[in-house]
């Protein structure tokens, strides 16, 4: 077996190759290549040459997960049908320190360390697949959408603040000032002074669906408003509305992308009550390879919803908190599912009511429900099954 360790950087990569059985190395020190097509082709050529020289066609390649910098080269290696493993840098760093307390660290030695780690842990070799590559894409899309939603919240807060100054009574007339009707009125008139001069039929044409007020009420309220109809406030309001609508369109575009990946990678998760395309994207993007977890408990620990236990001598903490280690995005998705699933699924509803009867706080109960949800998710992804009431018990 030939092992290839690659140390990843933004502009260049270093690789080291050896043949396990004979200990023959391709080069005594790591070889540096640029992060470019020519560099990738040289790596592929050197691997092929080493295979020919040793008569060994079995190749395993290992590289550390390094943010986005491994993305391009791993795609190239997958296209060449190599077996590639992504390794947690923490594990290789621990292996380096275990070998020598005051070990040096440089790109040359890092590539050799990755090789040694793969040999020492050959039974744990888990090939990176094109499916995992797509899950990385889903992770990237879902996280970006998460941040864009936060931007949308900020844009809405800006609109709310400006409406409070320009037309404070406006918020009493609409159940949702960000809805189509309210936004149409704000975009068309901008200030209560302009709305006060509007024709009733024109205002009425802008009110869609259910609305708390009539056109006559809107105009009458605008005439007696204590709001400030200064042009600079109206300008800022129009800008804030335009930003909100732009962000909303971006979110819709991300939803289309996420939906396509979820349909391809994990449609079965949608069978769980409370799991939609957005939450499914977050969950699978953060979990990625379910085979990394030997049990549902390990997935619970990874998600950071496991309870920390603190004991010292005779002292035992009574109020233990979740560890909150791992992915905050996964915890967010699990919390959203927990909020909904007990309201729509009889098994989870019974569980919720049982904990409620025990006097548990609402959020404590949701914490327990999240763990049950993780067990369901683990079973579905592990067995490629769909959710049913029987499987959740």
N, C-alpha and C positions, 0 to 999 in steps of 0.2 A: 504494500500500500504506500502510495506517495502522498505526503502531507505538505500542503502549501499554506503558510501563515502570511497573511497580508496585514500590514499596519496602515491604516487609512488616515489620510490628511486631506486638507482642502485642495491643495495644488499638486500633490504628488503622493505616491504610494510606495511602500517598501515591502518586498516579499522574500521569503526564505523557503527553500524546498529541501526535503530529505526523503529518502526511501527507508521506511521503518525497519524492515527486516535486516538490511545490510548496514544501515547507518550512513550510507553514501549521501552526500549533500551535493546540490547543484552548484553552489558557490559557498565559500567559507563565510562570507558575510552577505547580508541582505542586499538585494538589487533594487535600486530606485528607478521608478518610471514616472513620467508626468501623467497627470490626470487628463488624458487625452486619448484619441483613437489610436495613435501610434503607440502609446504606452500600453494600452490594453492588448493590442496585437502582439507586442513584444512579450507580454506575460503569457499569452496563449501559445506563442511560438516556443517559448522556453519550456513550458509545461510539456508540450508535444515532444520536444527534443529530449527532455529528461525521461519521459516515458519510453522513448525509443532506445535510449542509452541503457536503461535499467531493465528493459523488457517487462515493465510493469505498467499496465494500462488503468489500474484502479487509482483514482485521484480523489482526495478529499481536501477541500479548501475551507479555511477558517478565517474569519475577519471579525473585528469588533464592531458593535453597533455604535455609530458615531454621528448621531443626529441625522443630517441629510447627506453627509459626505460619502456614505457608502452606496447611495442609491444608484448612481450611474454604473459603477463597476459591477455591482451585484446583478444588475439587469443584463450586462454584457456576458457575465459568467453563466447565467441561467440560459441565455440564448445559445451558448456553446455546449449546453447539456452537462455542465459540471455539477457535482454534489457540493453544495456550499452550505456552511453553517454560520449563523450569526451568533456571536458569543458576547455575553455581558462583560463589559470591561472590568467590572468589580471582581469577577471570577478570575480573570487572567492576572489582575493586580495581586489578588490573594495568592495565586500560584507563584508569582514572582517573589513575593515576600517570604513565602514558605520555603522556597528553595535557598534563599540567602537573605538574611536580615537587612544588610546594608547593600542591597543589589542596586546596580546602576539602572538608569532608565533612559533609553534612547530608541529611535525608530528601528535601528538594526536589531537590538536585543528584543524589542517588542514583537517583531515578526517571528523571531526564534521562539519566544515564549508562547505565542499562539500555537505554533507547531507542537511544542512539547505538551501544551494543555490538551490539544486534540488527541495526542497519542495516549496520555495518561487517563483520558476520559473517553476513550474510543467507544465504550458501550453507551455513552450518552449522546453520540453524534445524531443530530436531528437536522436533516437537510431542509434548507430554505427552498420553498417552492414558489411557482408563479402565483399560486393562490395566496400565499403570504405576501407577495409583492402587491397584489391587489388589495389585501387587507391593510397594508401600509398606506396605500392610496386612500382607502376609506377612512383610516385614522386621520390622515392629513386633512381631508375634506370635512370630516365631522368636527375636528377641533377648530378649524377655521370658521365653520358655521357658528360654533359656540361663541367665538369672539365677536362675530358680526352681530349676533343676537344681542350681545352686551352693548354694542354700538347703537343698535336700534332702541334699546331702553334709554340710553343717554339722549338720543334725538327726541324721543317722546317727552322726556323730562324737560328739555329745552322748550318744546312747544307748550307744555303745561305751564311753565313759568311765564312765558310771553303772553299766553291767553289770560293769565291771572292779572297781568298789568293792563293789557289792551281791552279785554272784555270779561271781567271777573264773573259776571252773571251767566256767561255762556255755558259754563260747566254744569249749571243746574238744569239746563234745558236738554242735555244729551246724556244718555247713560254711558256713552263712550265717545269722548271728544276726538278719538283717532279713527272713528268709523267713517264710512264713505260720505254719509250725509253731512256730518260735522266738518270734515275736511273740505268738502265741496263748498260749503258756506264760507269757511275761512279763506280759501283760495280765491273765491270770487269777489269777496268784499273786503276782507282784511281787517277792517275796523268797524266799531259800532256806528260811527258817523256815516260811513258808506252804506251800511246795512239799513240804517234808519231811513234812507232815501230810496230804498229798493221797492220794486213793484211786487205785490203779493204773489202774483202768478209766477214770476221768475224765481222767487225764493221757494215757492211750493214745488217747482220742478226740480229743485236740487235736493229735496228731501226724499230719500229712498227707503223703502221698507218700513219697518217699525220705527217710530220716532216719538219721543215723549212730548214734543211740542208741535205746534202748527206754525205756518208761515206768519200768521197774524201775531202770534205770541212772540216769535223771534223779533219781528220788526218793532213791536211795542217795547220789548225789553231793551233793544238797542237804543231806542229813543231816550230811555231813562237811565242808561248805563253810566256808571261812574268811571268807566275805563278811559284810558288815554289814547286818543286817535292820532298820535304823532307818526309821521311818515317813517322815521328810522325804526320804530318798533314794528310797524307793518312790514318793512323790508326784512327785518330779522325773522319775523314769523314766516314769511314766504320762503326764506332760505332754509329755515328749520324743517318746514313741511317738505320741501324739495329733497332735503337730505334724508328724511325719514322714508320717503317714497323710493329714493334711490337704494337705500339699504334694504328695504323690503324686497325690491326686485332682485338684489344680489342674493338674498336668502332663498328666494324661489329658484334661482339658477342653481344654487348649491343643492337644493332639495332634489332637483332633477338628476344631478350627478350621483348623489347619495342613494337615491332610489334605485338607480341602475345597478350599483355595486351590491346593495342589499339583496336585490332580486337574484343576482348572480351567486353571491357568497353565502347568504344566511336567511333565505325566505322563511324558514321554519320558525324563526324567532318571532315572526309577526303573528303566530298563533297564540302567543301569550297575551292575555288581556292587559292592556296598558302599554304594550310595546308597539310603537309605530316605527316608521322608517327612520326618523331622527334618532330615537333612542336605540334602535337596533344598530344603526351605524356607529354610534358612540360605543356601544357594548362590544361589538365585534372588532372595531378598530383598536380598542384598548386591550382586549384579550388576545387578539390575533390568533396564535396557534393554541387551540385548546389542549393539545397533547403535551404542552409544557407543564400542565397541572396534573398531578397524579391522583387528585381527589377534589371533590367540591370544597372541602375545607381549605385546601391550598389556594383555591380561587377566591374564597372568602377572605383569606389572609392577604392575598395580593390586592384585593379591592380596598383594603383598609377599613372594613366594617367589622373586623374581629375585635373583641373587647380586650383591652390591656389589663393584665392582672398584676396588682402590686401587693406583695407580702414581704414583711420584714419582722423576724422574730414572732411575737404573738400578734402583731398588727396585721390585719387584713382589710384592705380597702373595700368599702361597701358600694360606693358609687364609681364603678369602672367605666371609662370612656372608650369609644372606638379608637383604634390606633391611628386611623387616618393616614396610614402610609400607602404608598402606591398611587394610582391614578385618581385624581380628583374628578376627572371627567366620567370615569366609570362609576364613581360614587354618586355623582349627580344624576346619571341615567338611572341607576338602581333606585334612588330616592323617588324619582318621578314615577317609575313603575309601581313602587310600593304604595304611593299615594292613591293610585287608581285601581290596582288589581283587587284589593280587598272589597271594593265597592261593586265589582262585577263578577267575581268568582266565588262560588259558595264555600269552597274549602278555605280559601283565604279569609272570607268573611267570618266563618266560624272561628278561625284562629284569632282574628282580630277581636271578636267579642269575648273569647276566652281570656285573652290577655287584659282586655278592658275590665272584665269581672274581677281580675286579680288586682285591680287598682293601678295598673301600669299607665304611665303618661303616654299621650298620643305619639310623641316622637320616639319614645322607647319601643312602643309597639311597632312603629314603622321600621325601626332598626332590626327587630326580630323578623319582620316580613321580608326585608331586604335579603337576609340570609336564606330564607326559603326560596326567594326568587332566584338567587344565585345557584342554588341546588337544581332548580328547574332548568336554568340556562345551561348549566354544566351537562345535565343529562341530554338535553336537546342537541347541543353541539357535539357531544361525545358520540352519541348514537345516531345522529342525523335523523332524529325523530321530531314529531310535532307535539305540542302541548295538549294535554287532556287532564281532566279532573283527577283521574286515577293515577296518572304519572306524577302529580304534584303532592300526593299524600306521603 
